């Protein structure tokens, strides 16, 4: 996935699957603050308990979709 496609989901709650990984990651998508000014940015998923569940590069993303809140 391209970085520009992933940027649309920043600070939104998403459901994410990665290449070569069968797990499903759910949480809010953020740019990793340590790489935000680098050419090769990393992104992270933060779950409801404020734990980073996974950090990844855009090229690792197979599928992403936004989760709409019912409230």
N, C-alpha and C positions, 0 to 999 in steps of 0.2 A: 504494500500500500504506500502511496506517496505521502510525504509530509503534509502537503497542502490539503489532502483529503482528511487526514487525521486532525488537523488544526480546527476543523469545524466542531469537533467534539470536546474541546478543552473546557474544563469546569462543568461538564455535564455528566450525568449518570449514564454509564454505558454497559453493554454486555459485549465481551471481547473473546475471540478465539485466535490462537496463534498458530503459525505454521509448525508442524511437527510436535504439537502439544494437544492432547485430547481434553484437557481441562477447560472449563469455562470460567472466565474472570468477570466479576460484576463489581462495579464501584464507580467512583468519580475519577475522571481522567485529568491528569495534571502534567505539565512539563517539569521534568526533574530540575530543580533550581541550580544544581551544580553544572548542568550542561546547557542552560537556557541561552547562553551567549556563544555557544560553540556551533560549528557547522554541523556536526553530527549530534543532534539532540536526542536525548533519551526521554521517554515518557513513563509515567507510573500510574497505576491504578490504586486508589485508596478506598478501603472498604468502610463500612459504617463505624467500626471501632477505631478509626483513624490509623490503621496499620497499612503500610505499603504491602500489597499482595504480590506485585510484580513490576519490574522495571524492564523496558524493552525499547527497541528501535522500530521505526515505522515499517521497515522491510520485514519484520517478524510477524506483522499482523495479517491474518488470513481474512477475518470478517469482524466487523464492528457494527453495532446498532445502538441507537439511543433508547433508553428506557424512559418512557413518559410516566410522570407521577400522576396518581389518581386524585390528588388533592386540589 
